[in-house]
Amino acid sequence: MMDDVEFRKAAESALEALLKHLIEREVEGGQGGLLNILFEEPAGKFVITPNAPVQQIWISALSTSFKLDWDATAAAFVLPRTSEQLTPLVDRLIAEHLKS
């Protein structure tokens, strides 16, 4: 387990990279690394935020909560049940939302 400072640096770096990846979309950044992805058609909103007490990045999307853990081997935040890293997971969720 990493310490709080290491987690904050890793989460900040991961969310900054995701924000750059999503720059062409309607994305709002907030304090503490919070990202909101807004959709006009179909209407919707994804919320992505670091959760320091449990050292995870949480995504609220498609009426579901996704909790990503830090994987030191991959040097990335990963969804345990699918092994998807943060950016590919968000890309998949966006694609699923846009199909609805």
C-alpha atoms as one frame of an Amber mdcrd trajectory, in Angstrom:
protein
   0.000   0.000   0.000   1.327   3.436  -0.868   1.267   6.379   1.497  -1.146
   9.287   1.109   1.324  11.536  -0.728   2.183   8.786  -3.230  -1.524   8.104
  -3.810  -2.313  11.762  -4.400   0.547  12.093  -6.899  -0.473   8.915  -8.753
  -4.153   9.898  -8.826  -3.380  13.452  -9.952  -1.136  12.179 -12.733  -3.702
   9.587 -13.893  -6.565  12.090 -13.918  -4.462  14.741 -15.677  -3.588  12.214
 -18.411  -7.270  11.273 -18.720  -8.273  14.934 -18.973  -5.778  15.470 -21.790
  -7.143  12.363 -23.521 -10.704  13.671 -23.226  -9.961  17.314 -24.089 -12.146
  17.202 -27.216 -15.181  16.300 -25.101 -17.149  18.500 -22.741 -15.115  17.880
 -19.600 -15.078  20.038 -16.496 -12.289  19.852 -13.955 -12.910  20.628 -10.320
 -10.978  20.824  -7.098  -9.186  17.766  -5.823  -8.918  16.108  -9.226 -12.680
  15.791  -9.774 -13.642  15.408 -13.453 -17.152  15.745 -14.855 -17.856  14.473
 -18.365 -21.050  15.995 -19.706 -23.082  14.657 -22.617 -25.727  16.556 -24.550
 -27.122  13.709 -26.657 -27.998  11.408 -25.097 -27.964  13.515 -21.962 -25.749
  12.264 -19.180 -22.898  12.934 -16.832 -19.944  10.877 -15.616 -18.149  11.840
 -12.407 -14.548  10.718 -11.876 -12.863  11.451  -8.568  -9.974  10.248  -6.441
 -10.954   8.785  -3.072  -7.896   9.239  -0.852  -9.108   7.346   2.252  -9.356
   4.083   0.280  -6.710   5.012  -2.327  -8.980   4.429  -5.305 -10.299   6.389
  -8.253 -14.077   6.189  -8.427 -16.149   6.577 -11.555 -19.883   7.121 -11.447
 -21.228   6.309 -14.912 -24.096   4.424 -16.521 -25.871   4.147 -13.139 -22.901
   2.175 -11.797 -19.942   2.853  -9.540 -16.519   1.700 -10.743 -13.686   1.581
  -8.195 -10.155   1.418  -9.559  -7.187   0.322  -7.475  -3.550   1.260  -8.004
  -1.607  -1.547  -9.701   2.096  -1.008  -9.048   3.121  -3.512 -11.723   1.132
  -1.678 -14.409   1.846   1.725 -12.809  -1.815   2.566 -13.421  -5.226   2.592
 -11.792  -7.039  -0.613 -12.774 -10.597  -1.953 -12.393  -9.966  -5.270 -10.588
 -12.783  -7.328 -12.122 -11.866  -6.536 -15.758  -8.197  -5.466 -15.476  -9.042
  -2.342 -17.525  -6.883   0.693 -16.927  -8.449   4.119 -16.345  -8.349   5.604
 -19.862  -9.498   2.485 -21.781 -12.281   1.982 -19.216 -13.511   5.562 -19.606
 -13.363   5.204 -23.415 -15.495   2.038 -23.192 -18.026   3.684 -20.865 -18.315
   6.693 -23.182 -18.888   4.412 -26.176 -21.589   2.499 -24.248 -23.280   5.756
 -23.240 -23.275   7.110 -26.789 -24.898   3.898 -28.075 -27.841   4.287 -25.683
